[in-house]
Amino acid sequence: MTMTNGLRTYERSLALFDEAGELIPGGSQTNSKRPTAFAYGAYPIYLESASGCRVRDIDGNEFIDLVSGLGPISLGYAYPAVDEAIRTQLPKGILSGLLSPLEVDVARLVTELVPCAEAVRFFKGGGEATAAAARVARRFTGREVILNCGYRGWPDTWAAAANDGGVPKALGDAIQTFAFNDREGLERLVLAHPGQVAAIAIDVQVTPPEPGYLAWLRDLAHEIGALLIFDEIVTGFRLANGGAQEYFGVTPDLAVFAKGIANGMPLAVVAGQAEVMAAMTEAAISITYGGEALSLAAAKAVLEIYRDEPVVEMLRARGRQLRDGLTRAAAETGLPFVVDGFDPMTAMRFEGLEPEVSTDAWSFLLQEMAQRGVLMRRGGLNFVSYSHGATDIEEIAAAAGEVFAELAPLLAAGTVRGRLRVRETPTAFRSFS
Ligand SMILES: Cc1ncc(COP(=O)(O)O)c(C=O)c1O
């Protein structure tokens, strides 16, 4: 660990990121992993290695990690059974002109665990897979409009709704956005697009669906001849083995998985009714790397562990312990810090603070938690893994207790910013999980 005046330092990380700034637009491949999304200057940037629930940065600092690669690391870093499966596959080959038997093994496991999955296809990224689901829904129904709630990834299919640039305006009409739990708003959209809606797409993140909402969505979709698509990229293999559809007891026509399925290896899945999924072939959806065997070997090991061990129960228990620990620590210091969301994927926020004050409070929290050896995200979702033990969570809660006790008087005095060691304070923070 590198320290100056008792403070952890991140000099190597910062120097490397300066280099990255010249070579890599945005400095990173993932918006939510840009250093400015954390506490740039007072928080590690580059990983050296990771094991279990702990990571080490290139400056030699060690941390308990709650970011979990933004969700994919559900079992823990370098999880032995998964690494062994990858090592066993490696000498047999990664990709060839022949198909991998693992495609069938993993497809079967997905159909056993996921309620809507009669047939599956593999992809690499979440956005790529959600775009494929949209294409399938359009091909199957012969309609164009998709009513969507939430983030589905960067492809034009979805980005046409907000269109930050670079997406043909013509695509905008084919994607319409509705708000979570807002039945009237969605009904208005349905009425405005008679006979045109191919699918209603949604994911569950932090806010719980109102009672009956997801079943209502399914019924509405079917009533108008459309499909229901669940984006289970975050909820899959986390809320329950079968994702939100199992947890809430509502089976969609199509579902997309990407994060919890291969413990960090790049694999995404579109799953659904066989009849609907058949449109995948008709719609000419095809990629080179879908049968890449290292990710499939990892997924097979992961899914067998999910099937045979109480992974989800443990994620719930640890997430609950984290929620309780942080909530108690906040209450003891009178800090307006709230832990929302579902236990395996909790979301945190400061309640009632002006946006600028909240931004500074987050910077302070991330900076000081990192100083005490804990990495977490600025709002958005934090993720426990199967490798987080009860004592790890106790350590996190104890660190939070110390930081909250320092932060509360700073907030009261309006002097948080003066205590920040960050290089840059985010002006507008937009979270993608
Ligand atoms: C719900 C949801 N859908 C889609 C995506 C896009 O996945 P990817 O970043 O792998 O393209 C994400 C990414 O965080 C997500 O959280």
The ligand as an SDF file (V2000), in Angstrom:
LIG
                    3D

 16 16  0  0  0  0  0  0  0  0999 V2000
  -30.5290   -3.2330  -17.4610 C   0  0  0  0  0  0  0  0  0  0  0  0
  -29.4020   -3.1280  -18.4460 C   0  0  0  0  0  0  0  0  0  0  0  0
  -29.6350   -3.3500  -19.7440 N   0  0  0  0  0  0  0  0  0  0  0  0
  -28.6600   -3.2770  -20.6660 C   0  0  0  0  0  0  0  0  0  0  0  0
  -27.3740   -2.9810  -20.3110 C   0  0  0  0  0  0  0  0  0  0  0  0
  -26.2980   -2.8940  -21.3730 C   0  0  0  0  0  0  0  0  0  0  0  0
  -25.3940   -3.9600  -21.2160 O   0  0  0  0  0  0  0  0  0  0  0  0
  -23.9020   -3.8400  -21.8190 P   0  0  0  0  0  0  0  0  0  0  0  0
  -23.2390   -2.7170  -21.0980 O   0  0  0  0  0  0  0  0  0  0  0  0
  -23.2800   -5.1810  -21.5380 O   0  0  0  0  0  0  0  0  0  0  0  0
  -24.0500   -3.5860  -23.2930 O   0  0  0  0  0  0  0  0  0  0  0  0
  -27.0800   -2.7120  -18.9780 C   0  0  0  0  0  0  0  0  0  0  0  0
  -25.7130   -2.3500  -18.5840 C   0  0  0  0  0  0  0  0  0  0  0  0
  -25.4250   -1.9820  -17.4990 O   0  0  0  0  0  0  0  0  0  0  0  0
  -28.1200   -2.7870  -18.0150 C   0  0  0  0  0  0  0  0  0  0  0  0
  -27.8920   -2.5610  -16.7150 O   0  0  0  0  0  0  0  0  0  0  0  0
  1  2  1  0
  2  3  1  0
  2 15  2  0
  3  4  2  0
  4  5  1  0
  5  6  1  0
  5 12  2  0
  6  7  1  0
  7  8  1  0
  8  9  2  0
  8 10  1  0
  8 11  1  0
 12 13  1  0
 12 15  1  0
 13 14  2  0
 15 16  1  0
M  END
$$$$
